[in-house]
């Protein structure tokens, strides 16, 4: 395939779809593992004895994980349904929004799941601290760092300087 600056719009679109679907495979693995854990835990005796807070946290984690599953699998379904209709640009644009929302749901689901586990083992104070730290890590590494990189790149490009 040609270098990015030599791609035709059609080649760029095909590459974007391919890259998107590859990225989804990575995210889906995490969602599937988390979802399996969350679904299995309700069938245990300790879960039946869990507090109202623990059951509520579990429900929130399940809903967030299910939402993440829907959002992260939708682009693959769209691609399969629409791949011969010439709607690749729309698929990529809509899928980008769905994937970002799905990743946000996944980050929240992991954060809530960790908070739930910490609450069971160490109590609510430690749950708040650890859950907060996990949430902040996701926010920084998944969302703020890319935004900073994008701003830096725009500044470098806008200033006429080229990166090596």
VOPAGU-2260 file (C-alpha; in pm, 1 decimal, decimal comma):
REM VOPAGU-2260
SITE   aa  ch    i         X         Y         Z
SITE  UNK   A    0       0,0       0,0       0,0
SITE  UNK   A    1     133,2     351,5     -76,6
SITE  UNK   A    2     255,1     591,9     192,3
SITE  UNK   A    3     -21,9     791,5     366,4
SITE  UNK   A    4      46,7    1108,2     167,9
SITE  UNK   A    5      29,2     911,1    -160,0
SITE  UNK   A    6    -302,1     734,6     -85,2
SITE  UNK   A    7    -608,7     798,8    -288,4
SITE  UNK   A    8    -920,3     890,0     -86,8
SITE  UNK   A    9   -1058,8     541,5    -155,4
SITE  UNK   A   10    -738,4     374,2     -29,4
SITE  UNK   A   11    -733,9     596,2     281,2
SITE  UNK   A   12   -1094,0     506,2     355,9
SITE  UNK   A   13   -1023,8     133,5     316,1
SITE  UNK   A   14    -722,0     166,7     547,3
SITE  UNK   A   15    -928,4     360,5     802,0
SITE  UNK   A   16   -1195,0      89,6     807,7
SITE  UNK   A   17    -931,7    -181,1     842,9
SITE  UNK   A   18    -752,5       3,4    1124,7
SITE  UNK   A   19   -1080,8      68,3    1302,5
SITE  UNK   A   20   -1181,6    -297,5    1292,0
SITE  UNK   A   21    -836,3    -399,9    1419,4
SITE  UNK   A   22    -861,6    -155,7    1710,4
SITE  UNK   A   23   -1202,5    -295,2    1796,8
SITE  UNK   A   24   -1058,8    -646,0    1827,8
SITE  UNK   A   25    -824,9    -522,8    2102,3
SITE  UNK   A   26   -1098,7    -343,1    2295,9
SITE  UNK   A   27   -1342,0    -632,4    2258,6
SITE  UNK   A   28   -1107,3    -875,8    2430,7
SITE  UNK   A   29   -1115,2    -664,9    2746,1
SITE  UNK   A   30   -1490,7    -623,7    2731,2
SITE  UNK   A   31   -1548,5    -997,3    2687,3
SITE  UNK   A   32   -1329,8   -1090,1    2984,1
SITE  UNK   A   33   -1492,8    -830,6    3208,3
SITE  UNK   A   34   -1843,9    -923,6    3095,4
SITE  UNK   A   35   -1779,4   -1292,9    3158,1
SITE  UNK   A   36   -1659,2   -1220,0    3510,3
SITE  UNK   A   37   -1953,9    -993,5    3586,9
SITE  UNK   A   38   -2207,7   -1242,3    3453,6
SITE  UNK   A   39   -2057,0   -1536,5    3639,8
SITE  UNK   A   40   -2029,8   -1365,9    3977,0
SITE  UNK   A   41   -2407,6   -1335,7    4023,0
SITE  UNK   A   42   -2437,6   -1713,6    4042,6
SITE  UNK   A   43   -2214,2   -1738,8    4348,4
SITE  UNK   A   44   -2329,2   -1767,9    4709,9
SITE  UNK   A   45   -2121,4   -1467,9    4826,1
SITE  UNK   A   46   -2297,3   -1246,2    4570,8
SITE  UNK   A   47   -2636,5   -1340,1    4713,1
SITE  UNK   A   48   -2508,9   -1219,7    5050,6
SITE  UNK   A   49   -2366,4    -894,7    4913,5
SITE  UNK   A   50   -2481,2    -558,9    5044,1
SITE  UNK   A   51   -2715,6    -331,0    4853,9
SITE  UNK   A   52   -2422,2    -106,5    4758,7
SITE  UNK   A   53   -2226,3    -400,9    4621,8
SITE  UNK   A   54   -2521,8    -524,0    4418,7
SITE  UNK   A   55   -2584,0    -171,9    4288,2
SITE  UNK   A   56   -2217,7    -133,4    4186,6
SITE  UNK   A   57   -2237,1    -470,6    4013,4
SITE  UNK   A   58   -2548,3    -367,4    3822,3
SITE  UNK   A   59   -2383,4     -41,8    3713,9
SITE  UNK   A   60   -2076,1    -236,4    3597,8
SITE  UNK   A   61   -2293,8    -483,1    3402,9
SITE  UNK   A   62   -2490,7    -203,7    3233,3
SITE  UNK   A   63   -2170,2     -15,2    3144,4
SITE  UNK   A   64   -2008,5    -333,3    3010,7
SITE  UNK   A   65   -2317,1    -421,6    2807,5
SITE  UNK   A   66   -2326,1     -65,4    2671,9
SITE  UNK   A   67   -1959,5     -90,7    2582,7
SITE  UNK   A   68   -2024,6    -420,9    2405,4
SITE  UNK   A   69   -2305,7    -267,2    2200,1
SITE  UNK   A   70   -2103,7      41,7    2109,0
SITE  UNK   A   71   -1783,6    -147,8    2025,6
SITE  UNK   A   72   -1953,2    -414,2    1814,5
SITE  UNK   A   73   -2186,0    -179,1    1625,1
SITE  UNK   A   74   -1916,7     -69,0    1373,4
SITE  UNK   A   75   -1848,4    -429,6    1273,5
SITE  UNK   A   76   -2220,8    -484,0    1219,7
SITE  UNK   A   77   -2248,3    -159,6    1021,2
SITE  UNK   A   78   -1953,7    -258,8     806,9
SITE  UNK   A   79   -2097,8    -602,4     737,9
SITE  UNK   A   80   -2441,6    -463,8     650,9
SITE  UNK   A   81   -2320,2    -164,6     449,2
SITE  UNK   A   82   -1984,1    -273,3     304,4
SITE  UNK   A   83   -2109,3    -296,0     -55,8
SITE  UNK   A   84   -2322,2      18,2     -47,4
SITE  UNK   A   85   -2046,3     278,8     -79,0
SITE  UNK   A   86   -2104,0     416,7     271,2
SITE  UNK   A   87   -1753,1     365,4     405,3
SITE  UNK   A   88   -1703,9     732,0     492,7
SITE  UNK   A   89   -2025,8     732,6     697,7
SITE  UNK   A   90   -1927,0     404,8     863,7
SITE  UNK   A   91   -1589,3     546,3     968,7
SITE  UNK   A   92   -1736,3     875,0    1093,0
SITE  UNK   A   93   -2017,2     709,7    1291,1
SITE  UNK   A   94   -1793,5     428,5    1412,1
SITE  UNK   A   95   -1539,7     674,9    1548,9
SITE  UNK   A   96   -1806,2     828,3    1772,4
SITE  UNK   A   97   -1940,5     487,1    1875,6
SITE  UNK   A   98   -1594,0     355,4    1959,4
SITE  UNK   A   99   -1509,0     660,5    2169,8
SITE  UNK   A  100   -1836,6     620,8    2359,8
SITE  UNK   A  101   -1770,8     246,8    2393,9
SITE  UNK   A  102   -1423,2     309,5    2531,3
SITE  UNK   A  103   -1565,3     560,7    2779,4
SITE  UNK   A  104   -1819,1     298,6    2892,5
SITE  UNK   A  105   -1543,7      37,6    2916,6
SITE  UNK   A  106   -1325,5     268,6    3125,4
SITE  UNK   A  107   -1619,2     339,4    3355,7
SITE  UNK   A  108   -1707,9     -32,0    3375,9
SITE  UNK   A  109   -1353,2    -131,1    3469,9
SITE  UNK   A  110   -1338,2     151,4    3723,7
SITE  UNK   A  111   -1668,5      47,7    3884,1
SITE  UNK   A  112   -1566,3    -319,8    3883,6
SITE  UNK   A  113   -1237,4    -240,8    4055,1
SITE  UNK   A  114   -1424,5     -20,8    4303,7
SITE  UNK   A  115   -1666,9    -306,0    4372,8
SITE  UNK   A  116   -1386,0    -553,3    4436,5
SITE  UNK   A  117   -1197,7    -307,7    4657,1
SITE  UNK   A  118   -1516,8    -235,3    4852,0
SITE  UNK   A  119   -1569,8    -605,4    4922,0
SITE  UNK   A  120   -1209,0    -657,5    5031,7
SITE  UNK   A  121   -1115,8    -327,0    5201,4
SITE  UNK   A  122   -1427,9    -114,2    5254,5
SITE  UNK   A  123   -1575,9     205,3    5119,6
SITE  UNK   A  124   -1295,0     449,2    5200,8
SITE  UNK   A  125   -1030,4     249,2    5015,9
SITE  UNK   A  126   -1285,8     185,0    4740,5
SITE  UNK   A  127   -1322,7     559,6    4686,5
SITE  UNK   A  128    -948,7     616,1    4674,1
SITE  UNK   A  129    -862,9     323,0    4447,1
SITE  UNK   A  130   -1170,7     369,4    4226,6
SITE  UNK   A  131   -1087,8     737,2    4190,5
SITE  UNK   A  132    -725,9     662,6    4099,5
SITE  UNK   A  133    -829,9     407,8    3837,5
SITE  UNK   A  134   -1082,8     650,1    3689,6
SITE  UNK   A  135    -821,0     926,3    3675,0
SITE  UNK   A  136    -570,9     692,2    3508,1
SITE  UNK   A  137    -824,2     605,9    3237,8
SITE  UNK   A  138    -915,7     970,7    3185,3
SITE  UNK   A  139    -553,4    1078,2    3153,4
SITE  UNK   A  140    -413,5     791,3    2947,1
SITE  UNK   A  141    -709,6     719,0    2721,3
SITE  UNK   A  142    -848,4    1067,9    2665,5
SITE  UNK   A  143    -625,9    1354,4    2784,8
SITE  UNK   A  144    -292,0    1227,2    2647,9
SITE  UNK   A  145    -431,1    1180,9    2293,7
SITE  UNK   A  146    -587,0    1528,5    2312,5
SITE  UNK   A  147    -251,9    1675,2    2418,4
SITE  UNK   A  148     -70,1    1490,2    2139,7
SITE  UNK   A  149    -325,1    1619,7    1889,0
SITE  UNK   A  150    -287,0    1978,6    2012,0
SITE  UNK   A  151      91,9    1951,7    2003,4
SITE  UNK   A  152      81,2    1812,7    1650,9
SITE  UNK   A  153    -152,9    2092,7    1538,4
SITE  UNK   A  154      81,2    2351,9    1692,3
SITE  UNK   A  155     385,0    2199,3    1523,6
SITE  UNK   A  156     204,9    2172,4    1189,0
SITE  UNK   A  157      56,1    2520,1    1221,7
SITE  UNK   A  158     397,0    2668,5    1301,4
SITE  UNK   A  159     535,5    2539,7     975,0
SITE  UNK   A  160     779,6    2306,1    1142,6
SITE  UNK   A  161     792,2    1946,9    1028,9
SITE  UNK   A  162     855,5    1648,2    1250,4
SITE  UNK   A  163    1131,9    1405,2    1159,3
